[in-house]
Amino acid sequence: MADRNQHCKACEGEGMLADDEGWQYSCPVCGGAGSVAENGTTKIMEVDENNRLLD
């Protein structure tokens, strides 16, 4: 079992997220792995004023 401190907080360790319509997609924070490295390699994405991800 993985260390609880390494679980991705965005997807709660599942590796998948879902939008309002139920479409599932890979978590952009952990890249679908469900865990993040402790060395700080998590990529911070750009967001607009409404906290929407910018592509």
Backbone as JSON Lines, residues from 0, in Angstrom:
{"i":0,"aa":"M","n":[0.84,-1.18,0.0],"ca":[0.0,0.0,0.0],"c":[0.88,1.25,0.0]}
{"i":1,"aa":"A","n":[0.51,2.21,-0.81],"ca":[1.31,3.43,-0.95],"c":[1.15,4.32,0.28]}
{"i":2,"aa":"D","n":[2.16,5.12,0.5],"ca":[2.13,6.07,1.61],"c":[1.0,7.07,1.39]}
{"i":3,"aa":"R","n":[0.21,7.31,2.41],"ca":[-0.95,8.19,2.3],"c":[-0.54,9.63,1.97]}
{"i":4,"aa":"N","n":[0.63,10.05,2.4],"ca":[1.1,11.4,2.12],"c":[1.45,11.6,0.65]}
{"i":5,"aa":"Q","n":[1.64,10.52,-0.09],"ca":[1.98,10.63,-1.5],"c":[0.75,10.55,-2.4]}
{"i":6,"aa":"H","n":[-0.43,10.29,-1.85],"ca":[-1.65,10.25,-2.67],"c":[-1.93,11.63,-3.24]}
{"i":7,"aa":"C","n":[-2.32,11.66,-4.48],"ca":[-2.68,12.91,-5.14],"c":[-3.95,13.45,-4.49]}
{"i":8,"aa":"K","n":[-3.9,14.69,-4.05],"ca":[-5.06,15.29,-3.39],"c":[-6.16,15.67,-4.38]}
{"i":9,"aa":"A","n":[-5.8,15.89,-5.63],"ca":[-6.79,16.28,-6.63],"c":[-7.73,15.13,-6.98]}
{"i":10,"aa":"C","n":[-7.18,13.93,-7.14],"ca":[-8.01,12.77,-7.53],"c":[-8.17,11.76,-6.4]}
{"i":11,"aa":"E","n":[-7.65,12.08,-5.23],"ca":[-7.74,11.22,-4.04],"c":[-7.11,9.84,-4.29]}
{"i":12,"aa":"G","n":[-6.05,9.81,-5.08],"ca":[-5.32,8.58,-5.32],"c":[-5.92,7.66,-6.36]}
{"i":13,"aa":"E","n":[-6.99,8.09,-7.03],"ca":[-7.64,7.25,-8.04],"c":[-6.99,7.37,-9.42]}
{"i":14,"aa":"G","n":[-6.42,8.53,-9.72],"ca":[-5.8,8.73,-11.02],"c":[-6.76,9.22,-12.09]}
{"i":15,"aa":"M","n":[-8.05,9.28,-11.76],"ca":[-9.06,9.72,-12.71],"c":[-9.92,10.8,-12.08]}
{"i":16,"aa":"L","n":[-10.39,11.74,-12.89],"ca":[-11.33,12.77,-12.48],"c":[-12.54,12.71,-13.4]}
{"i":17,"aa":"A","n":[-13.65,13.29,-12.98],"ca":[-14.85,13.34,-13.81],"c":[-15.39,14.76,-13.82]}
{"i":18,"aa":"D","n":[-15.95,15.15,-14.96],"ca":[-16.55,16.48,-15.03],"c":[-18.02,16.41,-14.64]}
{"i":19,"aa":"D","n":[-18.74,17.52,-14.79],"ca":[-20.14,17.59,-14.38],"c":[-21.04,16.64,-15.15]}
{"i":20,"aa":"E","n":[-20.66,16.31,-16.36],"ca":[-21.47,15.43,-17.2],"c":[-21.1,13.96,-17.04]}
{"i":21,"aa":"G","n":[-20.11,13.66,-16.22],"ca":[-19.72,12.28,-15.97],"c":[-18.59,11.78,-16.85]}
{"i":22,"aa":"W","n":[-18.07,12.61,-17.74],"ca":[-16.94,12.21,-18.56],"c":[-15.71,12.07,-17.68]}
{"i":23,"aa":"Q","n":[-15.01,10.95,-17.8],"ca":[-13.83,10.73,-16.99],"c":[-12.57,11.01,-17.81]}
{"i":24,"aa":"Y","n":[-11.55,11.52,-17.12],"ca":[-10.29,11.83,-17.77],"c":[-9.16,11.65,-16.78]}
{"i":25,"aa":"S","n":[-7.97,11.49,-17.3],"ca":[-6.79,11.29,-16.46],"c":[-6.51,12.55,-15.66]}
{"i":26,"aa":"C","n":[-6.12,12.39,-14.42],"ca":[-5.83,13.51,-13.53],"c":[-4.63,14.3,-14.06]}
{"i":27,"aa":"P","n":[-4.78,15.62,-14.31],"ca":[-3.66,16.41,-14.82],"c":[-2.6,16.7,-13.77]}
{"i":28,"aa":"V","n":[-2.92,16.54,-12.5],"ca":[-1.95,16.83,-11.45],"c":[-0.93,15.71,-11.33]}
{"i":29,"aa":"C","n":[-1.41,14.47,-11.25],"ca":[-0.49,13.34,-11.08],"c":[-0.25,12.57,-12.38]}
{"i":30,"aa":"G","n":[-0.9,12.97,-13.45],"ca":[-0.73,12.29,-14.73],"c":[-1.38,10.92,-14.77]}
{"i":31,"aa":"G","n":[-2.36,10.68,-13.89],"ca":[-3.07,9.4,-13.86],"c":[-2.42,8.36,-12.98]}
{"i":32,"aa":"A","n":[-1.34,8.72,-12.3],"ca":[-0.64,7.76,-11.45],"c":[-1.32,7.57,-10.1]}
{"i":33,"aa":"G","n":[-2.03,8.57,-9.62],"ca":[-2.69,8.48,-8.32],"c":[-1.8,8.89,-7.16]}
{"i":34,"aa":"S","n":[-0.54,9.14,-7.43],"ca":[0.37,9.57,-6.38],"c":[1.32,10.62,-6.95]}
{"i":35,"aa":"V","n":[1.84,11.43,-6.07],"ca":[2.79,12.46,-6.48],"c":[4.1,12.23,-5.78]}
{"i":36,"aa":"A","n":[5.17,12.61,-6.44],"ca":[6.5,12.44,-5.87],"c":[6.75,13.5,-4.81]}
{"i":37,"aa":"E","n":[7.49,13.14,-3.79],"ca":[7.77,14.09,-2.73],"c":[8.86,15.08,-3.11]}
{"i":38,"aa":"N","n":[9.51,14.88,-4.23],"ca":[10.59,15.79,-4.62],"c":[10.07,17.05,-5.29]}
{"i":39,"aa":"G","n":[8.76,17.24,-5.28],"ca":[8.19,18.49,-5.78],"c":[8.1,18.59,-7.28]}
{"i":40,"aa":"T","n":[7.91,17.48,-7.98],"ca":[7.85,17.52,-9.44],"c":[6.44,17.77,-9.95]}
{"i":41,"aa":"T","n":[5.49,18.06,-9.08],"ca":[4.14,18.35,-9.51],"c":[4.13,19.65,-10.3]}
{"i":42,"aa":"K","n":[3.55,19.58,-11.49],"ca":[3.52,20.74,-12.37],"c":[2.35,21.65,-11.99]}
{"i":43,"aa":"I","n":[2.62,22.92,-11.79],"ca":[1.57,23.89,-11.5],"c":[1.1,24.45,-12.83]}
{"i":44,"aa":"M","n":[-0.18,24.35,-13.09],"ca":[-0.73,24.78,-14.35],"c":[-1.22,26.21,-14.27]}
{"i":45,"aa":"E","n":[-1.34,26.85,-15.42],"ca":[-1.87,28.2,-15.47],"c":[-3.39,28.17,-15.42]}
{"i":46,"aa":"V","n":[-3.98,29.09,-14.68],"ca":[-5.43,29.19,-14.59],"c":[-5.85,30.63,-14.86]}
{"i":47,"aa":"D","n":[-7.11,30.8,-15.25],"ca":[-7.63,32.15,-15.45],"c":[-8.22,32.67,-14.15]}
{"i":48,"aa":"E","n":[-8.9,33.82,-14.2],"ca":[-9.42,34.44,-12.98],"c":[-10.52,33.61,-12.32]}
{"i":49,"aa":"N","n":[-11.11,32.65,-13.05],"ca":[-12.14,31.77,-12.49],"c":[-11.58,30.4,-12.1]}
{"i":50,"aa":"N","n":[-10.25,30.29,-12.05],"ca":[-9.54,29.05,-11.72],"c":[-9.81,27.93,-12.7]}
{"i":51,"aa":"R","n":[-10.05,28.27,-13.97],"ca":[-10.18,27.26,-15.02],"c":[-8.81,27.04,-15.63]}
{"i":52,"aa":"L","n":[-8.5,25.78,-15.94],"ca":[-7.2,25.46,-16.52],"c":[-7.1,26.04,-17.93]}
{"i":53,"aa":"L","n":[-5.94,26.6,-18.23],"ca":[-5.7,27.12,-19.56],"c":[-4.96,26.07,-20.38]}
{"i":54,"aa":"D","n":[-5.44,25.77,-21.57],"ca":[-4.8,24.78,-22.44],"c":[-3.75,25.43,-23.29]}
